[in-house]
Amino acid sequence: MIERPAQGRALFHPARLRTAHSYCGALFAPALLFFAVSGLWQVFDLHKPQPGRGFEPPQALRSLSALHKDQTLATPARPARKGPSPGPKRPAPPAMGLGQALLKAYAAATSAVLALVTCLGLYMAQRSPRDRMWIAGLFALGLAAPMALLFIR
């Protein structure tokens, strides 16, 4: 006869899985929130200058977008404009089609919902009084570790 492990000692016991899920969620929540929010503004190209609209993104937005895309805070230097360029103008980008607009809306909704459910998960995880300090510590580690990794050369 095959013996089953005791209920409280099973490796994949639901209570252990729930605890592991809470701990991993707390550790990676800062990154999930960062990528969801920065992805949202990148969907609408808010990190790029738009000369036709007279929009110049703040340096902080450009740096955080570079961190999202290239894992560095350094943004490429742009040449200073000294008036109209003598070369031929680039053609205007084609108008956005319905499919592209719907895909952008879907990506924006995905980013917003990911940020929302991450916050909801953090709220639910910290409601357990027994694990509250672990959740806070792992969240702090999830904030500090990626920032520290930026400065390792």
The 8 nearest C-alpha neighbors of each residue, nearest first, counted from 0:
[[1, 2, 3, 4, 5, 6, 9, 8],
 [2, 0, 3, 4, 5, 9, 6, 8],
 [3, 1, 0, 4, 5, 6, 9, 8],
 [2, 4, 1, 5, 6, 9, 0, 8],
 [5, 3, 9, 6, 8, 2, 7, 10],
 [4, 6, 8, 7, 3, 9, 2, 12],
 [5, 7, 8, 9, 4, 12, 3, 10],
 [6, 8, 5, 9, 12, 4, 14, 10],
 [9, 7, 5, 6, 10, 4, 12, 11],
 [10, 8, 12, 11, 7, 6, 4, 5],
 [11, 9, 12, 8, 15, 16, 7, 13],
 [12, 10, 9, 16, 13, 15, 14, 8],
 [11, 13, 9, 15, 14, 10, 16, 7],
 [14, 12, 16, 15, 17, 11, 18, 10],
 [13, 15, 17, 16, 12, 18, 11, 19],
 [16, 14, 18, 12, 17, 13, 19, 11],
 [15, 17, 13, 19, 18, 14, 20, 11],
 [16, 18, 20, 14, 15, 19, 13, 21],
 [19, 17, 15, 21, 20, 16, 22, 14],
 [20, 18, 16, 22, 21, 17, 23, 15],
 [19, 21, 17, 23, 18, 22, 24, 16],
 [22, 20, 24, 18, 19, 23, 124, 25],
 [21, 23, 19, 25, 24, 20, 134, 18],
 [24, 22, 26, 20, 25, 21, 19, 27],
 [23, 25, 21, 27, 22, 26, 28, 20],
 [24, 26, 138, 22, 28, 23, 27, 137],
 [27, 25, 141, 137, 138, 23, 24, 28],
 [26, 28, 24, 30, 25, 29, 141, 23],
 [27, 29, 31, 25, 30, 24, 26, 32],
 [30, 28, 32, 31, 27, 142, 141, 33],
 [31, 29, 33, 32, 28, 27, 34, 141],
 [32, 30, 28, 34, 33, 29, 35, 27],
 [31, 33, 35, 29, 114, 30, 34, 28],
 [34, 32, 30, 36, 31, 35, 37, 29],
 [33, 35, 37, 31, 32, 36, 38, 30],
 [36, 34, 110, 32, 38, 33, 37, 114],
 [35, 37, 39, 38, 33, 34, 32, 110],
 [38, 36, 34, 39, 40, 35, 33, 41],
 [39, 37, 41, 35, 36, 40, 34, 42],
 [38, 40, 36, 37, 42, 107, 41, 110],
 [39, 41, 45, 37, 42, 43, 38, 44],
 [42, 40, 44, 38, 43, 39, 45, 46],
 [43, 41, 39, 40, 44, 38, 103, 107],
 [42, 44, 41, 40, 45, 39, 103, 46],
 [45, 43, 41, 46, 47, 42, 40, 48],
 [44, 46, 40, 43, 47, 41, 56, 48],
 [45, 47, 61, 44, 56, 60, 41, 64],
 [48, 46, 45, 44, 49, 56, 61, 55],
 [49, 47, 55, 54, 56, 50, 46, 45],
 [48, 50, 54, 51, 52, 53, 47, 55],
 [51, 49, 53, 52, 48, 54, 55, 47],
 [52, 50, 49, 53, 54, 48, 91, 55],
 [53, 51, 50, 54, 49, 48, 55, 47],
 [52, 54, 50, 51, 49, 55, 48, 56],
 [55, 53, 49, 52, 48, 50, 56, 51],
 [54, 56, 48, 49, 57, 53, 47, 50],
 [57, 55, 46, 48, 47, 54, 58, 60],
 [58, 56, 60, 59, 55, 61, 46, 62],
 [57, 59, 61, 60, 62, 56, 63, 74],
 [60, 58, 62, 57, 61, 63, 56, 64],
 [59, 61, 63, 57, 58, 62, 46, 64],
 [60, 62, 58, 64, 46, 59, 63, 65],
 [63, 61, 72, 65, 59, 64, 60, 74],
 [62, 64, 66, 60, 65, 61, 59, 67],
 [65, 63, 67, 61, 66, 62, 60, 68],
 [66, 64, 62, 68, 69, 63, 67, 72],
 [65, 67, 70, 71, 63, 72, 64, 69],
 [66, 68, 64, 65, 70, 69, 63, 34],
 [67, 69, 65, 66, 70, 64, 71, 63],
 [68, 70, 65, 66, 71, 67, 64, 72],
 [71, 69, 66, 67, 68, 65, 72, 149],
 [72, 70, 66, 73, 69, 65, 149, 62],
 [71, 73, 62, 66, 65, 74, 63, 70],
 [74, 72, 71, 62, 75, 65, 66, 76],
 [73, 75, 62, 65, 76, 72, 61, 71],
 [76, 74, 77, 73, 65, 62, 78, 61],
 [77, 75, 74, 78, 73, 79, 61, 58],
 [76, 78, 75, 79, 80, 74, 48, 47],
 [77, 79, 80, 76, 81, 75, 82, 84],
 [80, 78, 77, 81, 76, 82, 84, 83],
 [81, 79, 82, 78, 83, 84, 77, 50],
 [82, 80, 79, 83, 84, 78, 85, 77],
 [81, 83, 80, 84, 85, 79, 78, 86],
 [82, 84, 85, 81, 80, 86, 88, 87],
 [83, 85, 86, 82, 87, 81, 88, 80],
 [84, 86, 83, 87, 88, 82, 81, 80],
 [87, 85, 84, 88, 83, 89, 82, 90],
 [88, 86, 89, 85, 84, 90, 83, 91],
 [89, 87, 90, 86, 84, 85, 91, 83],
 [88, 90, 91, 87, 92, 86, 84, 93],
 [89, 91, 88, 92, 93, 87, 94, 86],
 [90, 92, 93, 89, 94, 88, 51, 95],
 [93, 91, 90, 94, 95, 89, 96, 51],
 [94, 92, 91, 95, 96, 90, 99, 89],
 [95, 93, 96, 92, 91, 97, 99, 100],
 [96, 94, 99, 93, 100, 97, 98, 92],
 [95, 97, 99, 98, 100, 94, 93, 101],
 [96, 98, 100, 99, 101, 95, 102, 94],
 [99, 97, 101, 100, 96, 102, 95, 103],
 [98, 100, 102, 96, 101, 97, 95, 103],
 [101, 99, 97, 103, 102, 98, 96, 104],
 [102, 100, 104, 98, 103, 99, 97, 105],
 [101, 103, 105, 99, 104, 100, 98, 106],
 [104, 102, 106, 100, 105, 101, 107, 99],
 [103, 105, 101, 107, 102, 106, 108, 100],
 [104, 106, 102, 108, 103, 107, 109, 101],
 [107, 105, 109, 103, 108, 104, 102, 110],
 [108, 106, 104, 110, 109, 39, 105, 103],
 [107, 109, 105, 111, 110, 106, 112, 104],
 [110, 108, 106, 112, 107, 111, 113, 105],
 [111, 109, 35, 113, 107, 108, 112, 39],
 [110, 112, 108, 114, 113, 109, 115, 107],
 [111, 113, 115, 109, 114, 110, 108, 116],
 [114, 112, 110, 116, 115, 111, 109, 117],
 [113, 115, 117, 111, 32, 112, 116, 35],
 [114, 116, 112, 118, 117, 113, 111, 119],
 [117, 115, 119, 113, 118, 114, 120, 112],
 [118, 116, 120, 114, 119, 115, 113, 121],
 [119, 117, 121, 115, 116, 120, 122, 114],
 [118, 120, 116, 122, 117, 121, 123, 115],
 [121, 119, 117, 123, 122, 118, 116, 124],
 [122, 120, 124, 118, 123, 119, 125, 117],
 [121, 123, 119, 120, 125, 124, 118, 126],
 [122, 124, 120, 126, 121, 125, 119, 127],
 [125, 123, 121, 126, 122, 21, 120, 127],
 [124, 126, 131, 127, 122, 123, 121, 134],
 [127, 125, 123, 124, 128, 122, 131, 130],
 [126, 128, 125, 129, 130, 131, 124, 123],
 [129, 127, 131, 130, 126, 125, 132, 124],
 [128, 130, 127, 131, 132, 133, 126, 125],
 [131, 129, 133, 127, 128, 132, 134, 125],
 [130, 132, 125, 134, 128, 133, 129, 127],
 [133, 131, 135, 134, 130, 136, 129, 128],
 [134, 132, 136, 130, 135, 131, 137, 22],
 [133, 135, 131, 137, 132, 136, 25, 138],
 [136, 134, 138, 132, 133, 137, 139, 131],
 [137, 135, 133, 139, 138, 134, 132, 140],
 [138, 136, 26, 140, 134, 139, 135, 25],
 [137, 139, 25, 141, 26, 135, 140, 136],
 [140, 138, 142, 136, 141, 137, 143, 135],
 [139, 141, 137, 143, 142, 138, 144, 136],
 [142, 140, 26, 138, 139, 143, 27, 144],
 [141, 143, 139, 140, 29, 144, 138, 145],
 [142, 144, 140, 146, 141, 145, 139, 147],
 [143, 145, 147, 146, 140, 141, 142, 148],
 [146, 144, 148, 147, 143, 142, 149, 141],
 [147, 145, 143, 149, 148, 144, 142, 150],
 [146, 148, 144, 149, 145, 150, 143, 151],
 [147, 149, 145, 151, 150, 146, 144, 143],
 [150, 148, 146, 147, 151, 145, 71, 70],
 [149, 151, 148, 147, 152, 146, 145, 71],
 [152, 150, 148, 149, 147, 146, 145, 144],
 [151, 150, 149, 148, 147, 71, 146, 70]]
